Amino acid sequence: MSSITRRVLCNQTFNTVLNQTLKLSFLLVTVAVTSVINTHVRAQEVPPIFGDVTIGQKFAPDPITVRGMSGGEISGRQITNSRETPTGPCAGYFDEKPDHTIELKNRFEYLKLQVQSPADTTLIVKGPGGSWCNDDLNGKNPGLVGEWLPGIYNVWIGSYRKNSYIPYTLQITEVK
C-alpha cells in the first residue's frame, strides 16, 4: 500500500470518527437541554398543595389551580350548621380547618370554583353572605358558579367516607 493510499484511508477514518463524535456530542447536548427545559416547565406547572389564593379582577393565570387531599372526620352539617344550602347538600366529611382560603379583592360578576378528583368529592365555601355547599356540579365533581362579593372565603373539600382522603385540584376561573 502506498503512502498516499494510507493517508487517504487515515483521513477518511479520522473524518468518520470526527463526524460520529460530533453527532454524539450534539445528541448529548440536545438531551441535556431538553431535560433541563422539561424539568423547568414541569416545576412551573405543579400547583401548590393546600395553597391560599388572593385575586383581583382580570387575574392571571386563569384558571388559578391549587391542590390538596379531600376528607376528614367532621360532617358538612357541623361546618355549615345546615343540611343543605341553595347550591346543594352539605354532604361528606371534612377537616376541621379549611383546605384553602381565597381572598377576593374585588366583586366578581362571574367566578367559578371547580373541583377535579378521581373520586366523588364535596365542597363547602363560607364567606361574605353565607355558606354554600355543592356536590356533583360536573359529573361527580363539585363546584360553585356565580357572583362573588369581595372578602375572605374559607374552602373545604370533602369525601363521602369519614377519614377517606382523595387527591384533588381546585380551579378558580373567570372564564364562562
C-alpha positions in Angstrom: 0.0 0.0 0.0 1.4 3.4 -1.0 1.8 6.2 1.5 -0.8 8.3 -0.4 -3.4 5.5 -0.1 -2.6 5.2 3.7 -3.0 9.0 4.1 -6.4 8.9 2.3 -7.6 6.0 4.4 -6.4 7.7 7.6 -8.1 10.9 6.6 -11.3 9.1 5.8 -11.2 7.2 9.2 -10.4 10.4 11.0 -13.3 12.2 9.4 -15.7 9.3 10.1 -14.6 9.3 13.8 -14.8 13.1 14.0 -18.4 13.1 12.5 -19.5 10.3 14.8 -18.1 12.2 17.8 -19.7 15.4 16.7 -23.1 13.7 16.3 -22.8 12.0 19.7 -21.8 15.4 21.3 -24.7 17.1 19.6 -27.1 14.4 20.7 -25.9 14.6 24.3 -26.2 18.4 24.4 -29.7 18.2 22.9 -30.8 15.6 25.5 -29.3 17.7 28.4 -31.0 20.9 27.2 -34.3 19.2 26.6 -34.2 17.6 30.1 -33.5 21.0 31.8 -36.3 22.7 29.8 -38.7 19.8 30.6 -37.8 19.9 34.3 -38.3 23.6 34.5 -41.7 23.5 32.7 -42.9 20.7 34.9 -41.8 22.5 38.0 -43.9 25.6 36.9 -47.0 23.5 36.2 -47.3 21.9 39.6 -50.0 23.7 41.6 -49.3 24.3 45.3 -50.8 21.9 47.9 -53.3 23.5 50.2 -52.4 26.9 48.8 -54.2 30.1 49.7 -55.1 32.5 46.9 -55.5 36.3 46.7 -57.1 37.5 43.4 -58.4 40.7 41.8 -60.2 41.4 38.6 -58.6 40.0 35.4 -56.3 37.7 37.3 -53.6 35.6 35.6 -53.0 32.8 35.1 -56.7 31.9 34.5 -57.5 29.4 35.8 -55.6 29.5 39.1 -55.1 25.9 40.3 -54.4 24.6 43.8 -54.5 21.1 45.0 -54.9 19.0 48.2 -56.4 15.9 49.8 -60.1 15.9 50.5 -61.7 14.4 53.6 -61.6 14.3 57.3 -63.9 13.4 60.2 -66.1 16.4 60.6 -69.5 16.3 58.8 -70.5 19.0 56.4 -73.5 19.8 58.6 -71.2 20.6 61.5 -69.3 23.1 59.5 -72.3 24.9 58.0 -75.0 24.2 60.7 -77.2 23.2 57.8 -78.1 20.1 55.9 -78.4 22.0 52.6 -77.9 25.4 51.0 -79.4 26.8 47.8 -76.4 25.5 45.9 -76.7 21.9 47.1 -76.4 19.4 50.0 -73.7 19.8 52.7 -72.7 16.1 52.4 -69.5 14.4 53.2 -66.7 14.6 55.8 -64.1 17.4 56.1 -61.1 18.5 58.1 -61.9 21.0 60.9 -59.8 23.7 59.3 -60.4 24.9 55.7 -58.3 23.4 53.0 -57.9 26.8 51.3 -58.5 30.5 51.9 -59.5 32.6 48.9 -59.3 36.4 49.3 -61.2 38.3 46.6 -60.0 41.9 46.3 -63.0 42.9 44.1 -66.5 41.9 43.4 -66.8 39.3 40.6 -69.9 39.2 38.5 -68.9 35.7 37.5 -66.4 33.4 39.2 -66.3 29.6 39.1 -64.7 27.2 41.6 -64.4 23.7 40.2 -63.0 20.6 41.9 -61.4 17.8 39.8 -60.9 14.5 41.5 -60.7 10.8 40.6 -63.4 10.0 43.1 -66.7 11.7 44.3 -65.9 14.8 46.4 -68.0 17.5 48.0 -67.4 21.3 48.5 -68.2 23.8 51.2 -67.4 27.6 50.9 -68.0 30.1 53.8 -67.6 33.8 53.2 -69.3 37.1 52.9 -73.0 36.5 52.6 -73.1 32.9 54.0 -72.3 29.3 53.3 -72.6 27.3 50.1 -72.4 23.6 49.6 -72.2 21.5 46.4 -71.9 18.0 45.2 -71.8 16.9 41.5 -71.8 20.2 39.6 -70.0 18.5 36.8 -70.3 14.7 36.9 -69.0 13.6 40.4 -67.1 16.8 40.8 -68.5 19.7 42.9 -68.2 23.4 42.1 -69.8 26.8 42.6 -70.6 29.4 39.9 -72.0 32.9 40.2 -71.5 36.4 41.6 -68.9 36.8 44.4 -68.5 39.7 46.8 -65.1 40.9 47.9 -63.8 39.3 51.1 -62.2 36.2 52.5 -63.7 32.7 51.7 -62.9 29.5 53.5 -63.0 26.4 51.3 -63.3 22.8 52.4 -63.1 19.8 50.0 -64.7 16.7 51.5 -65.1 12.9 50.9 -68.2 10.8 51.3 -66.5 8.4 53.8 -65.2 9.5 57.1 -61.4 9.8 57.2 -61.1 8.9 53.5 -58.6 11.1 51.8 -58.7 11.7 48.0 -56.3 13.9 45.9 -58.0 16.8 44.1 -57.3 20.0 42.2 -59.4 23.2 42.6 -59.6 25.6 39.7 -60.7 29.2 40.0 -61.7 30.9 36.8 -63.5 34.0 35.4 -64.0 32.2 32.0 -67.6 31.2 31.4 
